Amino acid sequence: MRLVDSHSHLQADAFGLDLAEVVEAAREAGVERLLVPGWDAGSSAAALHLATDTDWIDAAVGIHPHDAATATDDDWAAVLRLAADARVVAIGETGLDYDRMHSPPEAQLANLRRHLRLALDTGKPAILHCRSAAGGRDAQDALITELRAAGCGGVAARDAFGDSPPAILHSFSGPVDYAETAFELGLAISFSGLVFRRGEEASAEVARLVPRGRLLIETDAPYLAPPGVPRNKPAAGESAPAAPTPGFSGRRNSPMWVRITGEWLAERRGETPDSIGDGLVQAYDATFRRHSMG
């Protein structure tokens, strides 16, 4: 089964000791394309470094909504410089998080707007994180409003992106009508291990509705490990299991496990593994266009 991982934070500390092995395991598992997004200036620079070292890895640069209130003008200037690099194929991760609310909504909205403007200016799609509190949809509704205001679904987006998506709903979460509106605006949708969690049942219906050329999968590694991912192994020289890394519940996700979500997706859509795999690679290449080094 051909695979892509359209969102994997390989520059995270969780991969500090065994990154080379993680990348090799992903390749052996069938991952042909892999996108590493930044969440602040430093991680964006690290993403570009990884893309420079490995020709099948791409980079995205941006500031996460969690960091919207603390990012400085210098941080944004660094993102702008990095975004001009041909090896950077997308802008983000950005978006709105009205669940954990690490930054106030006003700061998140301002941060989102400048990323959407940069995406249109560069012709590189925005990678969008969007979470509401359990049972809510305020972040999803606000995101759609901002996308329309930025020109998605209109002439501005068509001029910048042609037939390619102007943005990607990363690690999709939300109601069916939210997804349908995203399709109308030309967006791509990416599914992660989040689909296996309680409360995300709408994703199964959305998975059946996504147009083939707008369908992606991801791990969001080291987060959102799907069922079947083993607990963290001991580090070299340890005789007992390593203590779980905070936030990972003892299970570090990695790109090789994107296959689990790929198999879920094939089942939901009634496709064969070969068919779904070919479509994922084609959608990735159509979404994250490699720009000329000239």
C-alpha positions in Angstrom: 0.0 0.0 0.0 1.4 3.4 -1.1 1.3 5.9 1.8 1.9 9.5 2.6 2.1 11.3 5.9 1.0 14.8 5.3 1.6 16.1 8.8 4.4 14.7 11.0 6.5 16.7 13.5 9.7 14.9 13.1 11.7 17.8 14.5 10.0 17.3 17.9 12.1 16.3 20.9 10.3 13.0 21.0 12.4 11.9 18.0 15.7 13.4 19.3 17.4 10.0 19.9 16.3 7.9 17.0 15.2 10.1 14.1 17.2 8.3 11.4 15.6 5.0 12.5 12.1 6.5 12.5 12.6 7.9 8.9 13.9 4.5 7.7 11.0 2.7 9.3 8.6 5.0 7.6 10.1 4.4 4.2 10.1 0.6 4.7 6.4 0.8 5.7 5.6 2.4 2.3 5.6 6.1 3.1 6.6 7.9 -0.2 5.9 11.5 0.8 6.2 13.2 4.2 5.5 16.8 5.3 7.1 18.3 8.4 5.2 21.4 9.6 6.6 23.9 12.0 4.7 25.3 15.0 7.0 28.3 15.7 10.0 30.0 14.2 12.5 27.5 15.6 10.6 24.4 14.6 9.9 25.8 11.2 13.7 26.2 10.6 14.2 22.7 11.8 11.5 21.4 9.3 13.3 23.1 6.4 16.6 21.5 7.6 15.0 18.0 7.4 13.6 18.8 3.9 17.0 19.8 2.8 18.6 16.6 4.0 16.0 14.1 2.6 14.5 14.6 -0.9 11.2 12.9 -0.1 10.5 15.0 2.9 8.8 18.4 2.5 8.6 21.4 5.0 5.9 23.8 6.1 6.5 26.9 8.2 4.2 28.8 10.5 3.1 29.6 14.0 0.6 27.4 15.8 -2.5 29.0 17.4 -1.2 28.0 20.8 1.8 30.3 20.3 -0.2 33.2 18.6 0.0 35.5 21.7 3.7 34.9 22.4 5.1 35.0 18.9 7.2 38.1 18.3 7.7 40.3 15.2 11.1 38.6 14.8 9.4 35.2 14.9 7.1 36.2 12.1 9.9 37.8 10.1 11.7 34.4 10.3 8.6 32.6 9.1 8.4 35.0 6.1 12.1 34.4 5.2 11.7 30.6 5.5 8.4 30.6 3.4 10.3 32.0 0.4 12.5 28.8 0.2 11.5 26.5 -2.6 11.7 23.5 -0.3 8.8 24.9 1.8 5.6 23.7 0.2 3.0 24.9 2.7 2.3 27.6 5.3 1.6 26.4 8.8 0.6 24.8 11.1 -1.8 27.6 11.9 -5.5 27.8 12.7 -7.8 28.1 15.7 -7.9 26.2 19.0 -10.9 27.2 21.1 -10.6 24.1 23.2 -7.3 24.5 25.1 -7.2 28.2 24.5 -3.5 28.7 25.1 -3.8 32.1 23.3 -6.9 34.3 23.4 -9.2 34.2 20.3 -8.2 37.7 19.2 -4.5 36.7 19.0 -5.4 33.4 17.2 -7.5 35.2 14.6 -4.8 37.8 13.9 -2.2 35.0 13.6 -4.5 33.0 11.2 -5.2 36.0 9.0 -1.5 36.7 8.3 -0.9 33.1 7.5 -3.8 33.0 5.1 -2.5 36.1 3.4 1.0 34.6 3.2 -0.5 31.4 1.6 -2.2 33.5 -1.1 0.9 35.6 -1.7 3.1 32.5 -2.1 0.7 30.1 -3.7 1.5 27.6 -0.9 -1.5 26.1 0.9 -2.2 26.8 4.5 -2.2 23.9 7.0 -5.1 24.5 9.4 -5.5 23.2 12.9 -9.1 23.6 14.2 -10.5 22.5 17.5 -13.6 23.4 19.5 -14.4 22.3 23.0 -16.2 19.0 23.2 -19.7 19.3 21.7 -19.0 22.7 20.2 -18.2 24.1 16.7 -17.3 27.7 17.3 -13.8 27.3 16.0 -15.0 25.5 12.9 -17.5 28.2 12.2 -15.0 31.0 12.8 -12.4 29.3 10.5 -14.9 29.1 7.6 -15.7 32.8 8.1 -12.0 33.6 7.9 -11.4 31.4 4.9 -14.1 33.1 3.0 -12.9 36.6 4.0 -9.4 35.6 2.8 -10.7 34.8 -0.6 -10.9 31.0 -0.5 -13.5 29.7 -3.0 -13.1 32.9 -5.0 -11.0 34.6 -7.7 -8.1 35.3 -5.4 -7.6 31.6 -4.5 -8.1 30.5 -8.1 -5.4 32.9 -9.2 -3.0 31.8 -6.6 -3.7 28.0 -6.6 -5.4 27.1 -9.8 -7.1 23.7 -9.2 -5.0 22.9 -6.2 -6.4 23.3 -2.6 -5.7 26.7 -1.0 -5.7 25.0 2.5 -5.8 21.7 4.3 -7.9 20.8 7.3 -5.3 18.9 9.2 -6.3 16.1 11.5 -10.0 16.6 10.6 -12.5 17.0 13.4 -16.0 18.5 13.1 -19.5 18.0 11.7 -20.4 16.8 8.2 -21.7 20.2 7.1 -18.4 21.8 8.1 -16.6 19.4 5.8 -19.0 20.0 3.0 -18.5 23.7 3.2 -14.7 23.1 3.1 -15.1 21.1 -0.1 -17.1 24.0 -1.6 -14.1 26.3 -0.8 -11.7 23.9 -2.5 -10.0 22.6 0.6 -8.3 19.3 1.2 -9.0 17.2 4.3 -6.5 15.0 6.1 -7.4 12.3 8.6 -5.2 11.2 11.5 -5.4 8.7 14.4 -7.9 11.1 15.9 -10.7 9.3 13.9 -10.4 6.4 16.3 -11.3 8.5 19.4 -14.7 8.6 21.0 -16.7 11.7 19.8 -15.1 11.7 16.3 -17.7 9.4 14.7 -18.6 12.0 12.1 -15.2 11.5 10.5 -16.3 8.1 9.2 -19.1 9.8 7.2 -16.9 12.6 6.1 -14.3 10.1 4.9 -16.8 8.7 2.4 -17.6 12.1 1.1 -14.2 13.7 0.4 -13.4 14.0 -3.3 -10.5 11.8 -4.3 -8.2 14.6 -5.2 -8.8 16.3 -1.8 -8.1 13.3 0.4 -5.0 13.0 2.6 -3.8 11.1 5.7 -1.3 11.9 8.4 0.0 10.8 11.8 0.5 14.2 13.5 3.4 12.3 15.1 4.4 12.2 17.9 0.8 12.7 18.9 -2.5 11.0 18.2 -1.3 7.4 18.1 -4.0 5.1 16.5 -4.9 1.7 18.0 -2.2 -0.9 17.6 0.8 1.4 18.2 2.9 -0.3 20.9 4.0 1.4 24.1 7.3 3.3 24.1 10.3 1.0 24.2 13.1 1.4 26.7 16.0 3.6 25.7 19.4 1.9 24.9 20.9 0.5 28.2 17.6 0.7 30.2 16.5 -2.5 31.9 12.9 -1.3 32.6 10.3 0.3 30.4 10.9 4.0 29.8 8.6 6.4 31.6 5.9 7.6 29.3 6.6 10.9 27.7 4.1 13.5 28.9 1.3 13.9 26.4 1.8 10.5 24.8 0.2 8.1 27.2 3.2 5.8 26.7 2.6 5.6 23.0 4.7 7.7 20.7 3.2 8.0 17.2 5.5 7.9 14.2 5.1 8.0 10.4 5.1 4.2 9.9 1.8 4.0 11.7 0.0 6.1 9.1 -0.8 2.7 7.5 -3.4 2.1 10.2 -5.4 5.2 9.3 -4.9 4.4 5.6 -6.5 1.0 6.1 -9.4 2.6 8.0 -9.9 5.0 5.2 -9.9 2.3 2.5 -12.5 0.4 4.4 -14.7 3.4 4.9 -14.6 4.3 1.2 -14.9 0.7 -0.1 -11.6 1.0 -1.9 -8.7 -1.5 -2.2 -5.4 -0.6 -0.5 -3.8 -0.2 -4.0 -6.5 2.2 -5.1 -6.5 4.3 -2.0 -2.7 4.4 -1.9 -2.4 5.7 -5.5 -5.0 8.4 -4.7 -3.2 9.5 -1.6 0.1 10.0 -3.4 -1.6 11.8 -6.3 -3.5 14.1 -3.9 -0.4 14.9 -2.0 1.5 15.8 -5.1 -1.3 18.0 -6.4 -1.6 19.8 -3.0 2.0 20.3 -2.0 3.6 21.3 -5.3 7.3 21.3 -5.3 8.4 24.8 -6.5 11.3 25.4 -8.8 14.6 26.0 -7.1 15.2 28.8 -9.5 
